[in-house]
Every structure is written in structure tokens, then in C-alpha cells.
Amino acid sequence: MKIKNLPKFQRPREKLVEKGGENLKDYELLAIILRTGTKAKSAIELAKLILKRYKLTQLEQVSVSELANIEGIGLTKASQIKSALELGKRVYQQPKPDEVYINSANDAYKVMKNIVNFNKEHLIGLYLNAKSKLIKTEIITIGTINQSLAHPREVFEPALRYLCTSVIIGHNHPSGDPTPSEEDIAVTQKLKSAGEILGIDLLDHIIFTQTTFLSFKSKKLI
């Protein structure tokens, strides 16, 4: 039976509009993607045929040509299915609005520069999980960075508390010059060694100003 001959409450598209996609069966959603059937089979029947041959979870791995070889599908409908699956995958992979991922020194800089008063020096820790997701941002100290203020205890305690796997530290230079001092380098090496003992990787140390930054990792200082 053609879909247009079904009662309206049984038509997938009308059900989607009225009840929402979560209330449709897999074959009904697939029928909407297919849009039309053939002379011999409705879009619903074609959808059921596809799902009889492949589990829903297998469709991502099935190629366009394999789908196109199913009787009644063809290249156009197979492309529609694969496009919908790829779009859904990309939506799923997008970070949620409240999630931040730190994948570069520039990502770290963007977070750090927005939380400091540039009249004072701030030491900041970005605490990440194994996927580089930002779990917590901490202002560790306010004041000139030195061996006592940047003690491993203060830097790594939040990482242990939040079960983080890595840390990026950063501090601003109110002078506007991001060049590291000898003290900056010594503190970084001390923290790197402490992190190795704890099994928490110190990924980078960012020195930043309002307009620019320096990455210890990019300068091979860490």
C-alpha cells in the first residue's frame, strides 16, 4: 500500500510533525529519508527491506554502492541515507555548548586571557581529561610566579581532586612581554618532574599578555 493511502496518523511524516521523531520506529524514520517508494514497494516497505538486510547500527559501515544494489533503492536513495547518517554522526560528535576542548596553545590562551586582571600576575591551571576536555579552571595564585607560589601541591591538587590526566598552566605578564624569565623556566621544569611522579602530564606552560602568548611546548622549553 502506498503511504498516501494510509490514514494520516499512520503516515511517518505526519507522525513526525505531530508526535516528534522519538515516537517513530526505525523504519518510519528511514522511510522519511527515502521519501518515495517504487511502483512495487512503498517507502515504508523499502525501509523495512533495508533494515531486514542490515541492522541499524550497521548502516554507517555499509557503502553507498552496497545500498544502491538493493532492489528499489538505487544511487539517489542510497546517497540520501548515507548523507543523513553522516550528518547525524557530525551532530553527535560536536561538543556540547558547555564543553570546552583544549587542543592547542591557542585554545588555552583563549580561556586564560578572559579570566585575569592584567594589572596583576595570575597563575592559572587548566585541568583536562584524557580527551582534552576542560574539566576545571583554577586560579592557583595571584602574584609573581616563583618556587613557593607555584608549588606542585597547589598546581596538582585540583588535578587529583577532579581525576584529570593532564594540566596546562599559564600566567600573564602585565608588562606585555611574554618572554619567560629564568625563574619561569625553573618552576616549569620542577612542575614537569612532579607531574611525572604523579602520572599527570604537564602539557604546556603559556605566558600571555592581552594580545599575544608564548608556549613553552612550541619553544621546546618543556
C-alpha atoms as a printed R data frame, in Angstrom:
    type eleno elety resid chain resno      x      y      z
1   ATOM     1    CA   MET     A     1  0.000  0.000  0.000
2   ATOM     2    CA   LYS     A     2  1.278  3.436 -0.897
3   ATOM     3    CA   ILE     A     3  1.900  5.778  2.020
4   ATOM     4    CA   LYS     A     4 -0.586  8.338  0.689
5   ATOM     5    CA   ASN     A     5 -3.288  5.689  1.006
6   ATOM     6    CA   LEU     A     6 -2.597  5.158  4.700
7   ATOM     7    CA   PRO     A     7 -4.628  7.003  7.346
8   ATOM     8    CA   LYS     A     8 -2.840 10.244  8.268
9   ATOM     9    CA   PHE     A     9 -1.999  9.026 11.781
10  ATOM    10    CA   GLN     A    10 -0.023  6.133 10.235
11  ATOM    11    CA   ARG     A    11  1.996  8.210  7.776
12  ATOM    12    CA   PRO     A    12  5.596  8.662  9.008
13  ATOM    13    CA   ARG     A    13  5.923 12.313  8.043
14  ATOM    14    CA   GLU     A    14  2.648 13.295  9.695
15  ATOM    15    CA   LYS     A    15  3.588 11.304 12.810
16  ATOM    16    CA   LEU     A    16  6.931 13.106 12.941
17  ATOM    17    CA   VAL     A    17  5.261 16.507 12.828
18  ATOM    18    CA   GLU     A    18  2.593 15.607 15.376
19  ATOM    19    CA   LYS     A    19  4.499 13.415 17.826
20  ATOM    20    CA   GLY     A    20  8.203 14.066 17.249
21  ATOM    21    CA   GLY     A    21 10.890 11.796 15.851
22  ATOM    22    CA   GLU     A    22 11.438  9.957 19.135
23  ATOM    23    CA   ASN     A    23  7.992  8.370 18.733
24  ATOM    24    CA   LEU     A    24  8.689  6.883 15.297
25  ATOM    25    CA   LYS     A    25 10.018  3.412 14.638
26  ATOM    26    CA   ASP     A    26 13.364  2.994 12.858
27  ATOM    27    CA   TYR     A    27 11.749  2.008  9.571
28  ATOM    28    CA   GLU     A    28  9.425  5.035  9.708
29  ATOM    29    CA   LEU     A    29 12.351  7.434 10.089
30  ATOM    30    CA   LEU     A    30 14.176  5.669  7.286
31  ATOM    31    CA   ALA     A    31 11.060  5.887  5.084
32  ATOM    32    CA   ILE     A    32 11.025  9.679  5.549
33  ATOM    33    CA   ILE     A    33 14.651  9.821  4.370
34  ATOM    34    CA   LEU     A    34 13.817  7.669  1.338
35  ATOM    35    CA   ARG     A    35 10.881  9.997  0.649
36  ATOM    36    CA   THR     A    36  9.348  7.887 -2.142
37  ATOM    37    CA   GLY     A    37  8.982  4.244 -2.993
38  ATOM    38    CA   THR     A    38  8.761  2.389 -6.290
39  ATOM    39    CA   LYS     A    39  5.841  1.058 -8.286
40  ATOM    40    CA   ALA     A    40  6.193 -2.247 -6.464
41  ATOM    41    CA   LYS     A    41  7.075 -1.090 -2.943
42  ATOM    42    CA   SER     A    42  6.246  1.893 -0.753
43  ATOM    43    CA   ALA     A    43  8.968  3.837  1.067
44  ATOM    44    CA   ILE     A    44  7.957  2.003  4.248
45  ATOM    45    CA   GLU     A    45  8.392 -1.383  2.581
46  ATOM    46    CA   LEU     A    46 11.771 -0.337  1.191
47  ATOM    47    CA   ALA     A    47 12.843  0.846  4.641
48  ATOM    48    CA   LYS     A    48 11.828 -2.481  6.179
49  ATOM    49    CA   LEU     A    49 13.725 -4.290  3.421
50  ATOM    50    CA   ILE     A    50 16.897 -2.364  4.203
51  ATOM    51    CA   LEU     A    51 16.608 -2.998  7.942
52  ATOM    52    CA   LYS     A    52 15.954 -6.668  7.320
53  ATOM    53    CA   ARG     A    53 19.248 -6.893  5.460
54  ATOM    54    CA   TYR     A    54 21.259 -4.616  7.742
55  ATOM    55    CA   LYS     A    55 20.910 -3.768 11.407
56  ATOM    56    CA   LEU     A    56 20.520 -0.059 12.077
57  ATOM    57    CA   THR     A    57 23.957  0.006 13.695
58  ATOM    58    CA   GLN     A    58 25.491 -1.491 10.537
59  ATOM    59    CA   LEU     A    59 24.251  1.161  8.133
60  ATOM    60    CA   GLU     A    60 27.142  3.519  8.866
61  ATOM    61    CA   GLN     A    61 29.622  0.907  7.604
62  ATOM    62    CA   VAL     A    62 27.617 -0.041  4.513
63  ATOM    63    CA   SER     A    63 28.818  1.716  1.362
64  ATOM    64    CA   VAL     A    64 26.656  3.747 -0.993
65  ATOM    65    CA   SER     A    65 27.123  1.164 -3.729
66  ATOM    66    CA   GLU     A    66 26.035 -1.685 -1.440
67  ATOM    67    CA   LEU     A    67 22.858  0.164 -0.527
68  ATOM    68    CA   ALA     A    68 22.258  1.126 -4.137
69  ATOM    69    CA   ASN     A    69 22.301 -2.547 -5.133
70  ATOM    70    CA   ILE     A    70 19.245 -3.295 -3.002
71  ATOM    71    CA   GLU     A    71 16.239 -3.593 -5.299
72  ATOM    72    CA   GLY     A    72 14.288 -0.353 -5.324
73  ATOM    73    CA   ILE     A    73 16.969  1.779 -3.672
74  ATOM    74    CA   GLY     A    74 19.396  2.929 -6.332
75  ATOM    75    CA   LEU     A    75 22.122  5.540 -6.109
76  ATOM    76    CA   THR     A    76 19.902  8.506 -5.209
77  ATOM    77    CA   LYS     A    77 18.177  6.896 -2.227
78  ATOM    78    CA   ALA     A    78 21.417  5.280 -1.065
79  ATOM    79    CA   SER     A    79 23.080  8.718 -1.114
80  ATOM    80    CA   GLN     A    80 20.193 10.189  0.883
81  ATOM    81    CA   ILE     A    81 20.592  7.527  3.551
82  ATOM    82    CA   LYS     A    82 24.370  7.923  3.813
83  ATOM    83    CA   SER     A    83 24.107 11.723  3.912
84  ATOM    84    CA   ALA     A    84 21.581 11.577  6.754
85  ATOM    85    CA   LEU     A    85 23.777  9.153  8.697
86  ATOM    86    CA   GLU     A    86 26.884 11.308  8.233
87  ATOM    87    CA   LEU     A    87 25.022 14.444  9.305
88  ATOM    88    CA   GLY     A    88 23.743 12.673 12.424
89  ATOM    89    CA   LYS     A    89 27.263 11.484 13.263
90  ATOM    90    CA   ARG     A    90 28.641 15.002 12.944
91  ATOM    91    CA   VAL     A    91 25.937 16.412 15.191
92  ATOM    92    CA   TYR     A    92 26.671 13.736 17.784
93  ATOM    93    CA   GLN     A    93 30.408 14.451 17.651
94  ATOM    94    CA   GLN     A    94 30.031 18.185 18.179
95  ATOM    95    CA   PRO     A    95 30.957 19.354 21.684
96  ATOM    96    CA   LYS     A    96 28.031 20.412 23.815
97  ATOM    97    CA   PRO     A    97 27.737 24.184 24.300
98  ATOM    98    CA   ASP     A    98 29.093 23.926 27.847
99  ATOM    99    CA   GLU     A    99 32.045 21.741 26.856
100 ATOM   100    CA   VAL     A   100 35.470 23.163 26.027
101 ATOM   101    CA   TYR     A   101 38.306 21.166 24.494
102 ATOM   102    CA   ILE     A   102 41.903 22.340 24.659
103 ATOM   103    CA   ASN     A   103 43.736 21.020 21.607
104 ATOM   104    CA   SER     A   104 46.340 23.741 21.153
105 ATOM   105    CA   ALA     A   105 48.187 26.517 22.923
106 ATOM   106    CA   ASN     A   106 45.846 28.980 21.250
107 ATOM   107    CA   ASP     A   107 42.825 27.214 22.793
108 ATOM   108    CA   ALA     A   108 44.443 27.529 26.225
109 ATOM   109    CA   TYR     A   109 45.260 31.189 25.647
110 ATOM   110    CA   LYS     A   110 41.647 31.995 24.756
111 ATOM   111    CA   VAL     A   111 40.438 30.539 28.052
112 ATOM   112    CA   MET     A   112 43.141 32.069 30.226
113 ATOM   113    CA   LYS     A   113 43.121 35.640 28.930
114 ATOM   114    CA   ASN     A   114 39.416 36.046 29.686
115 ATOM   115    CA   ILE     A   115 39.670 35.328 33.415
116 ATOM   116    CA   VAL     A   116 42.515 37.532 34.633
117 ATOM   117    CA   ASN     A   117 43.002 41.113 35.706
118 ATOM   118    CA   PHE     A   118 46.008 42.148 33.653
119 ATOM   119    CA   ASN     A   119 47.160 44.576 36.357
120 ATOM   120    CA   LYS     A   120 48.309 41.566 38.415
121 ATOM   121    CA   GLU     A   121 50.088 38.349 37.585
122 ATOM   122    CA   HIS     A   122 47.852 35.263 37.796
123 ATOM   123    CA   LEU     A   123 48.933 31.634 37.749
124 ATOM   124    CA   ILE     A   124 46.174 29.543 36.155
125 ATOM   125    CA   GLY     A   125 45.676 25.813 35.784
126 ATOM   126    CA   LEU     A   126 43.584 24.175 33.074
127 ATOM   127    CA   TYR     A   127 42.696 20.622 34.107
128 ATOM   128    CA   LEU     A   128 41.869 18.168 31.316
129 ATOM   129    CA   ASN     A   129 40.632 14.626 30.903
130 ATOM   130    CA   ALA     A   130 42.082 12.032 28.535
131 ATOM   131    CA   LYS     A   131 40.113 13.513 25.612
132 ATOM   132    CA   SER     A   132 41.443 17.043 26.223
133 ATOM   133    CA   LYS     A   133 38.095 18.194 27.605
134 ATOM   134    CA   LEU     A   134 38.437 21.047 30.079
135 ATOM   135    CA   ILE     A   135 37.205 19.751 33.429
136 ATOM   136    CA   LYS     A   136 38.160 22.662 35.658
137 ATOM   137    CA   THR     A   137 39.877 26.033 35.501
138 ATOM   138    CA   GLU     A   138 41.619 27.222 38.653
139 ATOM   139    CA   ILE     A   139 43.318 30.485 39.545
140 ATOM   140    CA   ILE     A   140 46.125 28.952 41.573
141 ATOM   141    CA   THR     A   141 47.826 32.107 42.811
142 ATOM   142    CA   ILE     A   142 47.801 35.833 42.268
143 ATOM   143    CA   GLY     A   143 51.238 37.395 42.426
144 ATOM   144    CA   THR     A   144 54.650 36.986 40.833
145 ATOM   145    CA   ILE     A   145 55.293 33.343 39.913
146 ATOM   146    CA   ASN     A   146 58.087 31.780 41.986
147 ATOM   147    CA   GLN     A   147 59.133 28.498 43.564
148 ATOM   148    CA   SER     A   148 56.922 28.945 46.639
149 ATOM   149    CA   LEU     A   149 53.745 30.214 44.956
150 ATOM   150    CA   ALA     A   150 53.873 27.640 42.153
151 ATOM   151    CA   HIS     A   151 54.396 24.649 44.435
152 ATOM   152    CA   PRO     A   152 53.430 21.282 42.910
153 ATOM   153    CA   ARG     A   153 50.945 20.772 45.726
154 ATOM   154    CA   GLU     A   154 48.882 23.793 44.690
155 ATOM   155    CA   VAL     A   155 49.171 23.027 40.965
156 ATOM   156    CA   PHE     A   156 48.346 19.303 41.035
157 ATOM   157    CA   GLU     A   157 45.892 19.099 43.931
158 ATOM   158    CA   PRO     A   158 42.919 20.075 41.684
159 ATOM   159    CA   ALA     A   159 44.029 17.502 39.089
160 ATOM   160    CA   LEU     A   160 43.903 14.766 41.738
161 ATOM   161    CA   ARG     A   161 40.580 16.042 43.047
162 ATOM   162    CA   TYR     A   162 38.929 16.072 39.606
163 ATOM   163    CA   LEU     A   163 40.686 12.897 38.373
164 ATOM   164    CA   CYS     A   164 42.323 14.750 35.492
165 ATOM   165    CA   THR     A   165 45.031 13.221 33.338
166 ATOM   166    CA   SER     A   166 46.835 16.380 32.249
167 ATOM   167    CA   VAL     A   167 47.362 20.017 33.149
168 ATOM   168    CA   ILE     A   168 48.238 23.188 31.276
169 ATOM   169    CA   ILE     A   169 49.474 26.060 33.386
170 ATOM   170    CA   GLY     A   170 49.705 29.669 32.366
171 ATOM   171    CA   HIS     A   171 50.455 33.052 33.776
172 ATOM   172    CA   ASN     A   172 50.149 36.555 32.428
173 ATOM   173    CA   HIS     A   173 52.869 39.174 32.178
174 ATOM   174    CA   PRO     A   174 51.323 42.589 32.895
175 ATOM   175    CA   SER     A   175 54.385 44.174 31.269
176 ATOM   176    CA   GLY     A   176 53.123 42.987 27.872
177 ATOM   177    CA   ASP     A   177 56.274 40.959 27.154
178 ATOM   178    CA   PRO     A   178 55.672 37.174 27.146
179 ATOM   179    CA   THR     A   179 59.385 36.291 27.275
180 ATOM   180    CA   PRO     A   180 59.963 33.729 30.060
181 ATOM   181    CA   SER     A   181 62.334 34.502 32.893
182 ATOM   182    CA   GLU     A   182 64.868 32.048 34.309
183 ATOM   183    CA   GLU     A   183 62.505 31.633 37.256
184 ATOM   184    CA   ASP     A   184 59.633 30.784 34.885
185 ATOM   185    CA   ILE     A   185 61.730 28.070 33.247
186 ATOM   186    CA   ALA     A   186 62.928 26.636 36.577
187 ATOM   187    CA   VAL     A   187 59.409 26.491 38.003
188 ATOM   188    CA   THR     A   188 58.130 24.776 34.854
189 ATOM   189    CA   GLN     A   189 60.804 22.082 34.997
190 ATOM   190    CA   LYS     A   190 60.043 21.457 38.671
191 ATOM   191    CA   LEU     A   191 56.330 21.081 37.935
192 ATOM   192    CA   LYS     A   192 57.006 18.827 34.938
193 ATOM   193    CA   SER     A   193 59.039 16.474 37.137
194 ATOM   194    CA   ALA     A   194 56.396 16.475 39.859
195 ATOM   195    CA   GLY     A   195 53.691 15.664 37.321
196 ATOM   196    CA   GLU     A   196 55.669 12.693 36.026
197 ATOM   197    CA   ILE     A   197 55.836 11.255 39.545
198 ATOM   198    CA   LEU     A   198 52.065 11.704 39.960
199 ATOM   199    CA   GLY     A   199 51.254 10.349 36.496
200 ATOM   200    CA   ILE     A   200 49.749 13.698 35.456
201 ATOM   201    CA   ASP     A   201 51.209 15.233 32.317
202 ATOM   202    CA   LEU     A   202 52.105 18.913 32.325
203 ATOM   203    CA   LEU     A   203 51.301 19.573 28.675
204 ATOM   204    CA   ASP     A   204 52.370 23.182 28.371
205 ATOM   205    CA   HIS     A   205 53.075 26.440 30.129
206 ATOM   206    CA   ILE     A   206 51.593 29.521 28.493
207 ATOM   207    CA   ILE     A   207 52.896 33.009 29.222
208 ATOM   208    CA   PHE     A   208 50.434 35.515 27.872
209 ATOM   209    CA   THR     A   209 49.546 39.161 27.560
210 ATOM   210    CA   GLN     A   210 46.384 40.859 26.378
211 ATOM   211    CA   THR     A   211 47.459 40.499 22.755
212 ATOM   212    CA   THR     A   212 49.866 37.582 22.441
213 ATOM   213    CA   PHE     A   213 51.283 34.499 24.136
214 ATOM   214    CA   LEU     A   214 54.293 32.203 24.289
215 ATOM   215    CA   SER     A   215 54.013 28.411 24.523
216 ATOM   216    CA   PHE     A   216 56.811 26.576 26.344
217 ATOM   217    CA   LYS     A   217 55.972 23.466 24.327
218 ATOM   218    CA   SER     A   218 56.327 25.223 20.982
219 ATOM   219    CA   LYS     A   219 59.648 26.734 22.133
220 ATOM   220    CA   LYS     A   220 60.821 23.298 23.358
221 ATOM   221    CA   LEU     A   221 61.163 24.582 26.910
222 ATOM   222    CA   ILE     A   222 59.065 21.757 28.314
